[in-house]
Amino acid sequence: MRTTTSAVGADSSPDFTANPGDGPFLTTKAAGEHLSLSPRTLEKHRVTGTGPRYRKHGGKVVYRLEDLDDWSARGTRASTSDPGHPNAPKPFRHGLPLGRKKLSGAKK
């Protein structure tokens, strides 16, 4: 876990901003570094609704450190066969949930 992170609108040290009662807000890049994920992976999770909670400050996406840690903890498994939460989203393959067929617009 990195102790230095980038925050929205930060031009100099420290690299995070704290709001009373809210904790520091991290950019997508800093959140990815904290979780050892690429920013693109977090973007995909935002689209599918499977990622950590986030906020929009103006046009910027920011994450609370607490929300990142809570989301990470929900991914804890006892073994590779542990399915996790029963309401967990289904895995995706090529942009479609497994078991679903792509709809074709043209009839043959």
C-alpha positions in Angstrom: 0.0 0.0 0.0 1.4 3.4 -0.9 1.4 6.1 1.6 1.7 8.9 -1.0 -1.3 9.4 -3.3 -2.4 12.0 -5.9 -5.5 13.9 -5.1 -7.9 16.0 -7.1 -6.5 19.5 -7.7 -3.3 18.9 -5.7 -0.4 20.9 -7.1 2.1 20.3 -4.3 2.7 18.1 -1.2 0.8 16.6 0.5 -0.6 14.4 -2.3 -4.0 13.9 -0.7 -6.7 16.3 0.6 -8.7 15.6 3.7 -12.3 16.7 4.2 -13.6 16.5 7.8 -15.5 13.3 8.2 -15.0 12.2 4.6 -11.3 11.3 4.5 -9.0 11.9 1.6 -10.2 11.8 -2.0 -8.1 10.0 -4.5 -8.0 10.3 -8.3 -8.6 7.2 -10.4 -4.8 6.9 -11.0 -4.1 7.1 -7.2 -6.9 4.7 -6.4 -5.5 2.3 -8.9 -2.1 2.5 -7.3 -3.6 2.0 -3.9 -5.4 -1.2 -5.1 -2.6 -2.3 -7.5 -5.0 -2.0 -10.4 -4.7 0.1 -13.6 -6.9 3.2 -13.9 -8.5 1.5 -16.9 -9.6 -1.4 -14.7 -11.3 1.0 -12.3 -13.0 2.7 -15.3 -14.4 -0.7 -16.5 -15.7 -1.4 -13.0 -17.5 2.0 -13.0 -19.2 1.1 -16.3 -20.3 -2.4 -15.1 -21.1 -1.2 -11.6 -18.8 -3.8 -10.0 -16.2 -1.4 -8.6 -15.7 0.6 -5.5 -18.0 3.5 -4.7 -16.9 6.8 -6.3 -18.0 10.4 -6.4 -17.9 13.1 -9.1 -16.6 16.4 -8.1 -17.4 18.6 -11.1 -16.3 16.4 -14.0 -13.6 14.5 -12.0 -14.1 11.0 -10.5 -12.7 10.6 -7.0 -12.6 7.8 -4.5 -12.6 7.8 -0.7 -9.8 5.7 0.7 -12.3 4.0 3.1 -14.5 3.0 0.1 -11.5 1.5 -1.7 -10.5 -0.6 1.3 -14.1 -1.7 1.9 -14.5 -2.8 -1.8 -11.1 -4.6 -1.6 -12.2 -6.4 1.6 -15.4 -7.7 -0.1 -13.1 -9.5 -2.6 -11.7 -11.7 0.2 -12.0 -15.4 -0.5 -11.1 -18.5 1.4 -10.2 -20.6 -1.7 -10.2 -20.4 -5.5 -13.5 -22.3 -5.5 -15.2 -19.8 -3.2 -17.9 -18.1 -5.3 -18.1 -15.1 -3.0 -21.3 -13.2 -2.5 -24.4 -14.9 -4.0 -25.5 -11.6 -5.7 -22.1 -11.0 -7.2 -22.2 -9.9 -10.9 -21.8 -12.6 -13.5 -18.4 -12.7 -15.3 -18.2 -10.9 -18.6 -16.6 -12.2 -21.8 -16.2 -9.9 -24.8 -18.5 -7.3 -23.3 -21.4 -9.8 -22.8 -22.4 -11.7 -19.7 -21.5 -15.4 -20.1 -24.4 -17.4 -21.5 -26.0 -14.5 -23.5 -25.9 -14.3 -27.2 -25.2 -11.1 -29.1 -28.3 -9.7 -30.8 -28.0 -9.3 -34.5 -29.7 -6.3 -36.2 -29.9 -7.9 -39.7 -32.1 -10.8 -40.5 -30.9 -13.5 -42.9 
